Amino acid sequence: MTKQHNREKQTAVLLSAQQKRKEHKREQVFRAIEEIQKSGKPLNFPNIAQVAGCSISYLYKWTELTEYIHDLQSQKTQQLNSLESKEPGHHSLKTLSEVFKQRIRELSDENRELKRQNENLRGHVAEIFELKSECERLRTQIKLLTTPEASPKVVSLNSVPKKSDSAKLKNPSQEITRLITEMG
């Protein structure tokens, strides 16, 4: 009973610690979103992940976070659309110009980030192809070494002289030379 009680206690402690870590990371993500909004950077998943110190897949893993981010992005898009749809006046042209400049900066930053990620992925793909060809080479080499007929380095047990046969040999060095020659 004591062991089971200890396990239940350990499980409760682990679950509590896990919940605290989740909450802490969630708070980090929300703080990162606020920081990005204040700085004027584009509100996209790579930027949020970088500022929050987590992976992009982590953000997509939690549907609550993903939906929240998408809601914020759509709100910003709606704000831009509402500014675009207004009849331009004397002051609104200046505002519209600033909005477009900001949007261009955001898209430029996002484009730069996507290009950087694309370069990283290209490097990984090249590495994968190199590893694949190395794997094929090693498989071929293993096949050659494991089939006795194809490999001249594998010596059958029948060709190795028995102790009684070696006692009969007058010149053992000649026998060794002959065996080495057979082995290739």
N, C-alpha and C positions, 0 to 999 in steps of 0.2 A: 504494500500500500504506500509506503514511503517513496518508492521509486516512481510510482504513478503520480503521486502528489508533486514530486520534484519536476517531473516532465510537464505537468500541467502548469506549474509555476514558471518553468523556463519558456514554455510556449507563450504564455501570457506576456512575459517580459519581451520576447522576440517580436510578438505582434505589436506591442506598444511601441517598441523602438522603430519598427518598420513604419507605423502610422506617423510617428514624429518626423521621420525622414521624408515621407511623402509630403507632409504639411510644409516642412521647411523648403523643399524643392518647389512646391507650388507657390509659396510666398516669394521665392527668388524669381520665379517666372513672372509673377504679377509686378514685382518691382522692376524687372527688366523691361516689361511693356511700358510702364510709366516713364522710365528713363529714356526709352527710345522715342516715345511721344514728345517728351520735353526737348530732346535733342534735335528733333526734326528728321531723324533718319527714317528710311522706309520701314514700315511695320510689316516685316515678313518673317517667316520661320527661321531662316538662317541667322538673321540679326538677333532675333529673340533668343535663340539657342546659344549664340555666342555670348551675349550679355549675361544670360542666366547661368551659364556654365553647365549646359546640358546638351544632349544631342537633339538633332531635329526629329529623329524617330521617337524620342521621349515625348516631345510635344504632341506628335500625332497619336501616341499611345493612349493619351488621356483625352477622351472625346470632349469632356467639359472644357479643357484648355483649348482644344482645336476649335470648338464652336465659338468660344469667347473671342479668340483671335480673328476668326472669320467675321464675326459680328462687328468687331472694331474696324476691320478692313472695309467692310461694306458701308459702315457709317461714314468713313472717310471718303469713299467713292461717291456716296450720296451727297455729301457736302460739296464735293468738286462738281458733281453734275448740277446741283442747284445753282452754284455760282455760274456755271457755263450757260445754263438755260435762261438766266436773267437777261433782260434787254440791257445791253451795255450803255452806261451813262458816263458822265465825265469822270467820276471817282471809281466806278466799277471796272473800267478798262485797266486802270492801274492795279486794282485788286486781282482781276482776272489774269493779268500778266504775271503777277507775283505767284498766283496759284499754279499757273502753268510752268513757271520756272522751278518752283518747288517740286512739282510732279516730275519734271524732266530730271532734276537732281536725284530724286528717289529711284526712278527707272534706271538712270545711269549707274547708281550705286548697286542696285539689284543686278543689273547686267554684268557689272564688274565681278560681283560675288559669284554669279552663275558661271562666268568664264573661268574663274579660279577653281571652282569645284569641278568643272568639266576637265580642266588640265589634270587635276588630281586623279580623276577617274580614268583618264587616258593612260596615265602612268600605271595605275592598278591593272588595267586591261592588258597592257604590254607585259607586265610582270606575270600575269596569269598565263598568257600564251607561252612565255618562256618556260614557266614551270610545267606547263602541259607537254611541251616538246621534250623537256628533261625527263618527265615521267615516262613518256613513250620510249625514250632511249634506254632508261633504266629497266623498263619491262622487257624490252628486247634482250638486253644484256642478261637479265635474270633467266629468261627462257633458254638462252644459249648456255648458260652455266649449269642449269638444272637438268638438261637433257644429255645423258651420257653419250648418245650416238653422235650428237652434233659437236660436242666439246672434246677436243683432243687432250685437254688437261685432266679429264677424269679417267682414272686407271681402274680397270676391273680388278676385283679381288683375286681372280684366277692368275693374273700376271705377276702378282707379288709372290716371291718364293717363300715356301714354308721353312721353318727353322731346320728341319731335317735336310731339306734340299740345299740350304746354304752351307751346311757342314760339308756337303759333297763337292761344292764348288772349289776348284783349285785356286782361281783368281777372282776374289769377290769384287775388285774394282772394275773388272771388265763387265761383270753382271750389272753393277750399278750404272755404268755408262750405257749399257744396252737398254736398261729400264728408263733412263732419262731420255734417251733417243726415242723410245716408244711413246713416251709422254709428250714429246714435242717441246 
